[in-house]
Amino acid sequence: MARKKENQIGSAWVATIIILTIIVVMIAAGFVIVFILKKNNTSTQAITAQPASSGQPDIRVSDFDPALANSQKTAILVKHSDSTFDKFIMANTSVNNFIKSLPADDVIISKTPLQ
């Protein structure tokens, strides 16, 4: 009888060790999935989430006189203090007043007569 009880105790220890080993393996697998694979997946998402860009900034265009012929217009490219760009197209006669009205932090990048 004592031998049978020893076998039962030994079997219980073996079963406990097997269960603990399975738990440790599952925790290790979870660690790999959460911290390693997720890290690789996040970096891939960051790369694919960026829009394709030609290296040129986005420029908003505003034509103040769309009915006027291009030969009577000037395009002014302005960089604002927040680093955004705007291209303003206007009559040649309006250019000087427009430039005077710009905020002090804005920078005129180019002033080009249209053809």
N, CA, C and O atoms as CSV, one atom per row, in Angstrom:
chain,resi,resn,atom,element,x,y,z
A,1,MET,N,N,0.818,-1.182,0.000
A,1,MET,CA,C,0.000,0.000,0.000
A,1,MET,C,C,0.863,1.246,0.000
A,1,MET,O,O,0.550,2.235,-0.663
A,2,ALA,N,N,1.963,1.188,0.757
A,2,ALA,CA,C,2.856,2.333,0.826
A,2,ALA,C,C,3.473,2.597,-0.542
A,2,ALA,O,O,3.692,3.753,-0.905
A,3,ARG,N,N,3.756,1.545,-1.307
A,3,ARG,CA,C,4.340,1.688,-2.641
A,3,ARG,C,C,3.375,2.379,-3.585
A,3,ARG,O,O,3.776,3.224,-4.385
A,4,LYS,N,N,2.084,2.013,-3.489
A,4,LYS,CA,C,1.075,2.607,-4.353
A,4,LYS,C,C,0.932,4.092,-4.047
A,4,LYS,O,O,0.769,4.899,-4.962
A,5,LYS,N,N,0.991,4.465,-2.758
A,5,LYS,CA,C,0.880,5.863,-2.364
A,5,LYS,C,C,2.081,6.641,-2.867
A,5,LYS,O,O,1.918,7.786,-3.288
A,6,GLU,N,N,3.272,6.080,-2.843
A,6,GLU,CA,C,4.468,6.737,-3.363
A,6,GLU,C,C,4.331,6.982,-4.861
A,6,GLU,O,O,4.720,8.044,-5.346
A,7,ASN,N,N,3.790,6.031,-5.595
A,7,ASN,CA,C,3.584,6.199,-7.036
A,7,ASN,C,C,2.589,7.327,-7.317
A,7,ASN,O,O,2.753,8.091,-8.268
A,8,GLN,N,N,1.569,7.417,-6.486
A,8,GLN,CA,C,0.588,8.480,-6.687
A,8,GLN,C,C,1.213,9.846,-6.418
A,8,GLN,O,O,0.956,10.801,-7.150
A,9,ILE,N,N,2.022,9.939,-5.387
A,9,ILE,CA,C,2.689,11.202,-5.068
A,9,ILE,C,C,3.677,11.549,-6.176
A,9,ILE,O,O,3.763,12.703,-6.594
A,10,GLY,N,N,4.416,10.561,-6.649
A,10,GLY,CA,C,5.359,10.788,-7.749
A,10,GLY,C,C,4.651,11.222,-9.007
A,10,GLY,O,O,5.136,12.106,-9.714
A,11,SER,N,N,3.515,10.624,-9.304
A,11,SER,CA,C,2.738,10.992,-10.484
A,11,SER,C,C,2.195,12.411,-10.354
A,11,SER,O,O,2.141,13.144,-11.341
A,12,ALA,N,N,1.798,12.800,-9.162
A,12,ALA,CA,C,1.292,14.150,-8.934
A,12,ALA,C,C,2.396,15.179,-9.180
A,12,ALA,O,O,2.158,16.239,-9.758
A,13,TRP,N,N,3.614,14.844,-8.727
A,13,TRP,CA,C,4.742,15.755,-8.962
A,13,TRP,C,C,5.052,15.863,-10.448
A,13,TRP,O,O,5.317,16.958,-10.945
A,14,VAL,N,N,5.024,14.775,-11.144
A,14,VAL,CA,C,5.295,14.788,-12.587
A,14,VAL,C,C,4.221,15.616,-13.297
A,14,VAL,O,O,4.540,16.423,-14.170
A,15,ALA,N,N,2.970,15.423,-12.934
A,15,ALA,CA,C,1.888,16.187,-13.561
A,15,ALA,C,C,2.037,17.676,-13.246
A,15,ALA,O,O,1.821,18.510,-14.125
A,16,THR,N,N,2.398,18.021,-12.021
A,16,THR,CA,C,2.596,19.415,-11.629
A,16,THR,C,C,3.745,20.039,-12.419
A,16,THR,O,O,3.634,21.173,-12.885
A,17,ILE,N,N,4.835,19.312,-12.568
A,17,ILE,CA,C,5.990,19.815,-13.324
A,17,ILE,C,C,5.616,20.022,-14.790
A,17,ILE,O,O,6.014,21.015,-15.399
A,18,ILE,N,N,4.859,19.096,-15.351
A,18,ILE,CA,C,4.432,19.232,-16.753
A,18,ILE,C,C,3.537,20.459,-16.910
A,18,ILE,O,O,3.703,21.233,-17.853
A,19,ILE,N,N,2.600,20.639,-16.000
A,19,ILE,CA,C,1.690,21.793,-16.068
A,19,ILE,C,C,2.470,23.094,-15.917
A,19,ILE,O,O,2.239,24.039,-16.671
A,20,LEU,N,N,3.381,23.159,-14.966
A,20,LEU,CA,C,4.199,24.359,-14.777
A,20,LEU,C,C,5.072,24.642,-16.005
A,20,LEU,O,O,5.255,25.797,-16.390
A,21,THR,N,N,5.602,23.590,-16.610
A,21,THR,CA,C,6.407,23.766,-17.823
A,21,THR,C,C,5.550,24.340,-18.947
A,21,THR,O,O,5.989,25.240,-19.664
A,22,ILE,N,N,4.345,23.833,-19.104
A,22,ILE,CA,C,3.436,24.346,-20.135
A,22,ILE,C,C,3.117,25.827,-19.872
A,22,ILE,O,O,3.095,26.632,-20.804
A,23,ILE,N,N,2.873,26.180,-18.616
A,23,ILE,CA,C,2.575,27.577,-18.270
A,23,ILE,C,C,3.761,28.474,-18.585
A,23,ILE,O,O,3.590,29.553,-19.153
A,24,VAL,N,N,4.959,28.039,-18.223
A,24,VAL,CA,C,6.169,28.837,-18.498
A,24,VAL,C,C,6.360,29.007,-20.000
A,24,VAL,O,O,6.699,30.100,-20.456
A,25,VAL,N,N,6.151,27.955,-20.772
A,25,VAL,CA,C,6.288,28.044,-22.234
A,25,VAL,C,C,5.246,29.004,-22.803
A,25,VAL,O,O,5.557,29.784,-23.703
A,26,MET,N,N,4.018,28.960,-22.294
A,26,MET,CA,C,2.974,29.863,-22.781
A,26,MET,C,C,3.292,31.315,-22.437
A,26,MET,O,O,3.055,32.206,-23.253
A,27,ILE,N,N,3.819,31.562,-21.252
A,27,ILE,CA,C,4.207,32.921,-20.867
A,27,ILE,C,C,5.334,33.415,-21.772
A,27,ILE,O,O,5.316,34.560,-22.224
A,28,ALA,N,N,6.305,32.557,-22.033
A,28,ALA,CA,C,7.414,32.942,-22.920
A,28,ALA,C,C,6.902,33.237,-24.325
A,28,ALA,O,O,7.337,34.205,-24.949
A,29,ALA,N,N,5.983,32.415,-24.832
A,29,ALA,CA,C,5.408,32.644,-26.159
A,29,ALA,C,C,4.621,33.951,-26.179
A,29,ALA,O,O,4.697,34.705,-27.149
A,30,GLY,N,N,3.874,34.223,-25.125
A,30,GLY,CA,C,3.137,35.483,-25.034
A,30,GLY,C,C,4.075,36.675,-25.027
A,30,GLY,O,O,3.801,37.692,-25.664
A,31,PHE,N,N,5.180,36.553,-24.308
A,31,PHE,CA,C,6.186,37.617,-24.280
A,31,PHE,C,C,6.733,37.872,-25.675
A,31,PHE,O,O,6.858,39.020,-26.100
A,32,VAL,N,N,7.054,36.806,-26.380
A,32,VAL,CA,C,7.583,36.953,-27.747
A,32,VAL,C,C,6.554,37.623,-28.644
A,32,VAL,O,O,6.895,38.526,-29.408
A,33,ILE,N,N,5.318,37.201,-28.564
A,33,ILE,CA,C,4.269,37.766,-29.421
A,33,ILE,C,C,4.042,39.238,-29.097
A,33,ILE,O,O,3.986,40.072,-30.001
A,34,VAL,N,N,3.912,39.558,-27.829
A,34,VAL,CA,C,3.574,40.927,-27.439
A,34,VAL,C,C,4.728,41.889,-27.660
A,34,VAL,O,O,4.527,42.966,-28.222
A,35,PHE,N,N,5.926,41.532,-27.236
A,35,PHE,CA,C,7.013,42.495,-27.245
A,35,PHE,C,C,7.887,42.446,-28.487
A,35,PHE,O,O,8.415,43.480,-28.896
A,36,ILE,N,N,8.053,41.313,-29.087
A,36,ILE,CA,C,8.956,41.225,-30.242
A,36,ILE,C,C,8.181,41.349,-31.545
A,36,ILE,O,O,8.511,42.195,-32.376
A,37,LEU,N,N,7.165,40.531,-31.740
A,37,LEU,CA,C,6.419,40.590,-32.991
A,37,LEU,C,C,5.630,41.885,-33.104
A,37,LEU,O,O,5.541,42.455,-34.191
A,38,LYS,N,N,5.054,42.362,-32.000
A,38,LYS,CA,C,4.299,43.607,-32.035
A,38,LYS,C,C,5.236,44.770,-32.346
A,38,LYS,O,O,4.853,45.687,-33.073
A,39,LYS,N,N,6.433,44.752,-31.819
A,39,LYS,CA,C,7.403,45.812,-32.079
A,39,LYS,C,C,7.741,45.838,-33.568
A,39,LYS,O,O,7.779,46.915,-34.164
A,40,ASN,N,N,7.984,44.695,-34.175
A,40,ASN,CA,C,8.265,44.630,-35.604
A,40,ASN,C,C,7.061,45.067,-36.417
A,40,ASN,O,O,7.215,45.771,-37.416
A,41,ASN,N,N,5.879,44.669,-36.014
A,41,ASN,CA,C,4.657,45.030,-36.726
A,41,ASN,C,C,4.402,46.532,-36.648
A,41,ASN,O,O,3.954,47.128,-37.628
A,42,THR,N,N,4.679,47.156,-35.499
A,42,THR,CA,C,4.474,48.590,-35.339
A,42,THR,C,C,5.403,49.367,-36.255
A,42,THR,O,O,4.980,50.342,-36.875
A,43,SER,N,N,6.654,48.957,-36.353
A,43,SER,CA,C,7.580,49.688,-37.209
A,43,SER,C,C,7.174,49.551,-38.675
A,43,SER,O,O,7.366,50.484,-39.455
A,44,THR,N,N,6.623,48.416,-39.054
A,44,THR,CA,C,6.154,48.252,-40.423
A,44,THR,C,C,4.965,49.168,-40.682
A,44,THR,O,O,4.866,49.776,-41.748
A,45,GLN,N,N,4.070,49.268,-39.716
A,45,GLN,CA,C,2.919,50.152,-39.880
A,45,GLN,C,C,3.366,51.595,-39.994
A,45,GLN,O,O,2.798,52.356,-40.777
A,46,ALA,N,N,4.371,51.984,-39.230
A,46,ALA,CA,C,4.833,53.365,-39.295
A,46,ALA,C,C,5.394,53.681,-40.674
A,46,ALA,O,O,5.223,54.791,-41.177
A,47,ILE,N,N,6.057,52.716,-41.283
A,47,ILE,CA,C,6.623,52.947,-42.607
A,47,ILE,C,C,5.513,53.028,-43.643
A,47,ILE,O,O,5.539,53.911,-44.500
A,48,THR,N,N,4.548,52.133,-43.583
A,48,THR,CA,C,3.502,52.125,-44.597
A,48,THR,C,C,2.470,53.219,-44.367
A,48,THR,O,O,1.761,53.596,-45.300
A,49,ALA,N,N,2.367,53.740,-43.139
A,49,ALA,CA,C,1.378,54.772,-42.865
A,49,ALA,C,C,1.795,56.132,-43.411
A,49,ALA,O,O,0.952,57.015,-43.566
A,50,GLN,N,N,3.079,56.315,-43.706
A,50,GLN,CA,C,3.531,57.594,-44.218
A,50,GLN,C,C,3.144,57.733,-45.678
A,50,GLN,O,O,3.369,56.818,-46.470
A,51,PRO,N,N,2.566,58.864,-46.041
A,51,PRO,CA,C,2.194,59.052,-47.434
A,51,PRO,C,C,3.425,59.183,-48.316
A,51,PRO,O,O,4.467,59.685,-47.894
A,52,ALA,N,N,3.278,58.722,-49.543
A,52,ALA,CA,C,4.375,58.873,-50.486
A,52,ALA,C,C,4.571,60.356,-50.747
A,52,ALA,O,O,3.607,61.087,-50.980
A,53,SER,N,N,5.805,60.793,-50.706
A,53,SER,CA,C,6.084,62.209,-50.878
A,53,SER,C,C,7.255,62.390,-51.814
A,53,SER,O,O,8.205,61.608,-51.804
A,54,SER,N,N,7.178,63.418,-52.614
A,54,SER,CA,C,8.273,63.705,-53.534
A,54,SER,C,C,9.298,64.611,-52.880
A,54,SER,O,O,10.236,65.060,-53.539
A,55,GLY,N,N,9.135,64.886,-51.598
A,55,GLY,CA,C,10.047,65.774,-50.907
A,55,GLY,C,C,9.614,67.228,-51.013
A,55,GLY,O,O,10.250,68.103,-50.424
A,56,GLN,N,N,8.569,67.497,-51.737
A,56,GLN,CA,C,8.058,68.855,-51.892
A,56,GLN,C,C,7.001,69.122,-50.832
A,56,GLN,O,O,6.212,68.233,-50.511
A,57,PRO,N,N,6.972,70.343,-50.278
A,57,PRO,CA,C,5.937,70.645,-49.292
A,57,PRO,C,C,4.576,70.802,-49.961
A,57,PRO,O,O,4.493,71.111,-51.150
A,58,ASP,N,N,3.517,70.589,-49.196
A,58,ASP,CA,C,2.163,70.839,-49.693
A,58,ASP,C,C,1.971,72.341,-49.795
A,58,ASP,O,O,2.258,73.077,-48.850
A,59,ILE,N,N,1.491,72.788,-50.927
A,59,ILE,CA,C,1.291,74.223,-51.149
A,59,ILE,C,C,-0.164,74.455,-51.524
A,59,ILE,O,O,-0.658,73.907,-52.510
A,60,ARG,N,N,-0.843,75.269,-50.730
A,60,ARG,CA,C,-2.208,75.665,-51.059
A,60,ARG,C,C,-2.133,76.800,-52.071
A,60,ARG,O,O,-1.274,77.676,-51.967
A,61,VAL,N,N,-3.025,76.785,-53.039
A,61,VAL,CA,C,-3.036,77.806,-54.082
A,61,VAL,C,C,-4.356,78.564,-54.005
A,61,VAL,O,O,-5.432,77.967,-53.969
A,62,SER,N,N,-4.252,79.897,-53.979
A,62,SER,CA,C,-5.434,80.761,-53.977
A,62,SER,C,C,-5.309,81.746,-55.131
A,62,SER,O,O,-4.362,82.530,-55.192
A,63,ASP,N,N,-6.275,81.698,-56.048
A,63,ASP,CA,C,-6.313,82.637,-57.173
A,63,ASP,C,C,-7.365,83.687,-56.861
A,63,ASP,O,O,-8.562,83.400,-56.877
A,64,PHE,N,N,-6.908,84.925,-56.573
A,64,PHE,CA,C,-7.824,85.990,-56.188
A,64,PHE,C,C,-8.602,86.575,-57.372
A,64,PHE,O,O,-9.662,87.173,-57.187
A,65,ASP,N,N,-8.075,86.402,-58.580
A,65,ASP,CA,C,-8.727,86.939,-59.788
A,65,ASP,C,C,-8.796,85.859,-60.861
A,65,ASP,O,O,-8.074,85.947,-61.854
A,66,PRO,N,N,-9.638,84.846,-60.694
A,66,PRO,CA,C,-9.654,83.739,-61.655
A,66,PRO,C,C,-10.115,84.154,-63.059
A,66,PRO,O,O,-9.763,83.494,-64.036
A,67,ALA,N,N,-10.880,85.213,-63.171
A,67,ALA,CA,C,-11.367,85.631,-64.494
A,67,ALA,C,C,-10.328,86.441,-65.265
A,67,ALA,O,O,-10.467,86.626,-66.474
A,68,LEU,N,N,-9.304,86.918,-64.592
A,68,LEU,CA,C,-8.271,87.746,-65.223
A,68,LEU,C,C,-7.303,86.865,-66.014
A,68,LEU,O,O,-7.006,85.742,-65.606
A,69,ALA,N,N,-6.820,87.365,-67.127
A,69,ALA,CA,C,-5.861,86.612,-67.950
A,69,ALA,C,C,-4.550,86.425,-67.185
A,69,ALA,O,O,-4.139,87.305,-66.428
A,70,ASN,N,N,-3.893,85.272,-67.384
A,70,ASN,CA,C,-2.640,84.977,-66.683
A,70,ASN,C,C,-1.554,86.010,-66.975
A,70,ASN,O,O,-0.700,86.256,-66.123
A,71,SER,N,N,-1.570,86.613,-68.147
A,71,SER,CA,C,-0.539,87.598,-68.488
A,71,SER,C,C,-0.639,88.848,-67.613
A,71,SER,O,O,0.289,89.657,-67.588
A,72,GLN,N,N,-1.749,89.015,-66.898
A,72,GLN,CA,C,-1.944,90.169,-66.022
A,72,GLN,C,C,-1.871,89.789,-64.542
A,72,GLN,O,O,-2.306,90.548,-63.676
A,73,LYS,N,N,-1.313,88.597,-64.259
A,73,LYS,CA,C,-1.252,88.095,-62.885
A,73,LYS,C,C,0.180,87.838,-62.437
A,73,LYS,O,O,1.095,87.674,-63.244
A,74,THR,N,N,0.337,87.808,-61.116
A,74,THR,CA,C,1.603,87.447,-60.479
A,74,THR,C,C,1.321,86.375,-59.434
A,74,THR,O,O,0.305,86.421,-58.741
A,75,ALA,N,N,2.229,85.413,-59.328
A,75,ALA,CA,C,2.129,84.368,-58.300
A,75,ALA,C,C,3.147,84.673,-57.202
A,75,ALA,O,O,4.323,84.912,-57.480
A,76,ILE,N,N,2.687,84.663,-55.972
A,76,ILE,CA,C,3.560,84.928,-54.816
A,76,ILE,C,C,3.543,83.690,-53.930
A,76,ILE,O,O,2.485,83.261,-53.470
A,77,LEU,N,N,4.715,83.122,-53.695
A,77,LEU,CA,C,4.846,81.963,-52.814
A,77,LEU,C,C,5.285,82.456,-51.450
A,77,LEU,O,O,6.309,83.126,-51.318
A,78,VAL,N,N,4.488,82.113,-50.421
A,78,VAL,CA,C,4.727,82.610,-49.065
A,78,VAL,C,C,4.913,81.429,-48.120
A,78,VAL,O,O,4.146,80.466,-48.143
A,79,LYS,N,N,5.956,81.526,-47.282
A,79,LYS,CA,C,6.146,80.545,-46.198
A,79,LYS,C,C,5.713,81.217,-44.902
A,79,LYS,O,O,6.243,82.259,-44.518
A,80,HIS,N,N,4.737,80.599,-44.234
A,80,HIS,CA,C,4.197,81.166,-42.996
A,80,HIS,C,C,5.059,80.772,-41.802
A,80,HIS,O,O,5.921,79.900,-41.911
A,81,SER,N,N,4.829,81.406,-40.686
A,81,SER,CA,C,5.620,81.144,-39.480
A,81,SER,C,C,5.460,79.712,-38.969
A,81,SER,O,O,6.324,79.221,-38.244
A,82,ASP,N,N,4.360,79.031,-39.339
A,82,ASP,CA,C,4.159,77.637,-38.935
A,82,ASP,C,C,4.727,76.657,-39.970
A,82,ASP,O,O,4.427,75.464,-39.925
A,83,SER,N,N,5.537,77.155,-40.890
A,83,SER,CA,C,6.228,76.369,-41.927
A,83,SER,C,C,5.294,75.817,-43.002
A,83,SER,O,O,5.680,74.903,-43.731
A,84,THR,N,N,4.091,76.342,-43.116
A,84,THR,CA,C,3.222,75.965,-44.220
A,84,THR,C,C,3.449,76.951,-45.368
A,84,THR,O,O,3.967,78.050,-45.170
A,85,PHE,N,N,3.049,76.532,-46.567
A,85,PHE,CA,C,3.250,77.349,-47.756
A,85,PHE,C,C,1.912,77.661,-48.410
A,85,PHE,O,O,0.992,76.843,-48.407
A,86,ASP,N,N,1.825,78.857,-48.966
A,86,ASP,CA,C,0.668,79.266,-49.757
A,86,ASP,C,C,1.176,79.961,-51.009
A,86,ASP,O,O,2.143,80.722,-50.975
A,87,LYS,N,N,0.496,79.678,-52.119
A,87,LYS,CA,C,0.770,80.411,-53.348
A,87,LYS,C,C,-0.462,81.265,-53.632
A,87,LYS,O,O,-1.573,80.754,-53.777
A,88,PHE,N,N,-0.243,82.566,-53.707
A,88,PHE,CA,C,-1.322,83.508,-53.977
A,88,PHE,C,C,-1.150,84.031,-55.397
A,88,PHE,O,O,-0.080,84.511,-55.772
A,89,ILE,N,N,-2.214,83.930,-56.173
A,89,ILE,CA,C,-2.197,84.431,-57.544
A,89,ILE,C,C,-3.140,85.630,-57.591
A,89,ILE,O,O,-4.300,85.535,-57.190
A,90,MET,N,N,-2.630,86.761,-58.086
A,90,MET,CA,C,-3.429,87.991,-58.064
A,90,MET,C,C,-3.045,88.897,-59.217
A,90,MET,O,O,-2.058,88.674,-59.917
A,91,ALA,N,N,-3.859,89.924,-59.389
A,91,ALA,CA,C,-3.577,90.912,-60.424
A,91,ALA,C,C,-2.263,91.613,-60.110
A,91,ALA,O,O,-1.940,91.846,-58.945
A,92,ASN,N,N,-1.503,91.949,-61.153
A,92,ASN,CA,C,-0.220,92.628,-60.982
A,92,ASN,C,C,-0.368,93.912,-60.163
A,92,ASN,O,O,0.540,94.278,-59.418
A,93,THR,N,N,-1.491,94.585,-60.296
A,93,THR,CA,C,-1.710,95.853,-59.594
A,93,THR,C,C,-1.949,95.660,-58.095
A,93,THR,O,O,-1.866,96.627,-57.339
A,94,SER,N,N,-2.241,94.450,-57.653
A,94,SER,CA,C,-2.544,94.187,-56.240
A,94,SER,C,C,-1.339,93.690,-55.441
A,94,SER,O,O,-1.415,93.570,-54.218
A,95,VAL,N,N,-0.239,93.402,-56.118
A,95,VAL,CA,C,0.893,92.737,-55.476
A,95,VAL,C,C,1.476,93.547,-54.324
A,95,VAL,O,O,1.658,93.008,-53.232
A,96,ASN,N,N,1.774,94.825,-54.537
A,96,ASN,CA,C,2.430,95.635,-53.491
A,96,ASN,C,C,1.576,95.754,-52.238
A,96,ASN,O,O,2.086,95.626,-51.126
A,97,ASN,N,N,0.293,95.995,-52.406
A,97,ASN,CA,C,-0.600,96.094,-51.233
A,97,ASN,C,C,-0.694,94.754,-50.502
A,97,ASN,O,O,-0.745,94.711,-49.272
A,98,PHE,N,N,-0.715,93.661,-51.270
A,98,PHE,CA,C,-0.783,92.334,-50.651
A,98,PHE,C,C,0.472,92.070,-49.816
A,98,PHE,O,O,0.378,91.588,-48.687
A,99,ILE,N,N,1.623,92.381,-50.362
A,99,ILE,CA,C,2.886,92.140,-49.642
A,99,ILE,C,C,2.929,92.961,-48.352
A,99,ILE,O,O,3.389,92.465,-47.324
A,100,LYS,N,N,2.460,94.193,-48.393
A,100,LYS,CA,C,2.444,95.044,-47.198
A,100,LYS,C,C,1.503,94.497,-46.126
A,100,LYS,O,O,1.704,94.734,-44.935
A,101,SER,N,N,0.477,93.766,-46.553
A,101,SER,CA,C,-0.509,93.257,-45.596
A,101,SER,C,C,-0.115,91.937,-44.939
A,101,SER,O,O,-0.798,91.477,-44.024
A,102,LEU,N,N,0.973,91.324,-45.390
A,102,LEU,CA,C,1.390,90.035,-44.817
A,102,LEU,C,C,1.903,90.219,-43.389
A,102,LEU,O,O,2.487,91.256,-43.076
A,103,PRO,N,N,1.694,89.236,-42.526
A,103,PRO,CA,C,2.264,89.288,-41.175
A,103,PRO,C,C,3.795,89.346,-41.236
A,103,PRO,O,O,4.413,88.868,-42.187
A,104,ALA,N,N,4.383,89.935,-40.212
A,104,ALA,CA,C,5.836,90.132,-40.192
A,104,ALA,C,C,6.610,88.811,-40.234
A,104,ALA,O,O,7.728,88.768,-40.747
A,105,ASP,N,N,6.019,87.727,-39.695
A,105,ASP,CA,C,6.717,86.432,-39.654
A,105,ASP,C,C,6.684,85.692,-40.988
A,105,ASP,O,O,7.457,84.754,-41.186
A,106,ASP,N,N,5.813,86.090,-41.897
A,106,ASP,CA,C,5.728,85.423,-43.199
A,106,ASP,C,C,6.911,85.834,-44.076
A,106,ASP,O,O,7.384,86.969,-44.021
A,107,VAL,N,N,7.375,84.873,-44.890
A,107,VAL,CA,C,8.525,85.111,-45.763
A,107,VAL,C,C,8.086,84.906,-47.203
A,107,VAL,O,O,7.465,83.894,-47.529
A,108,ILE,N,N,8.402,85.851,-48.055
A,108,ILE,CA,C,8.108,85.706,-49.473
A,108,ILE,C,C,9.235,84.890,-50.097
A,108,ILE,O,O,10.395,85.301,-50.086
A,109,ILE,N,N,8.879,83.737,-50.638
A,109,ILE,CA,C,9.851,82.839,-51.240
A,109,ILE,C,C,10.083,83.247,-52.696
A,109,ILE,O,O,11.221,83.281,-53.162
A,110,SER,N,N,9.010,83.552,-53.402
A,110,SER,CA,C,9.167,83.982,-54.809
A,110,SER,C,C,8.001,84.856,-55.213
A,110,SER,O,O,6.902,84.771,-54.665
A,111,LYS,N,N,8.278,85.689,-56.179
A,111,LYS,CA,C,7.258,86.557,-56.773
A,111,LYS,C,C,7.466,86.451,-58.285
A,111,LYS,O,O,8.444,86.971,-58.822
A,112,THR,N,N,6.543,85.777,-58.960
A,112,THR,CA,C,6.736,85.438,-60.374
A,112,THR,C,C,5.549,85.906,-61.225
A,112,THR,O,O,4.409,85.512,-60.977
A,113,PRO,N,N,5.823,86.746,-62.226
A,113,PRO,CA,C,4.747,87.115,-63.154
A,113,PRO,C,C,4.346,85.883,-63.976
A,113,PRO,O,O,5.204,85.115,-64.410
A,114,LEU,N,N,3.046,85.703,-64.183
A,114,LEU,CA,C,2.578,84.568,-64.991
A,114,LEU,C,C,2.617,84.959,-66.469
A,114,LEU,O,O,2.533,86.138,-66.814
A,115,GLN,N,N,2.742,83.994,-67.298
A,115,GLN,CA,C,2.826,84.247,-68.754
A,115,GLN,C,C,1.509,83.993,-69.425
A,115,GLN,O,O,1.394,84.154,-70.640
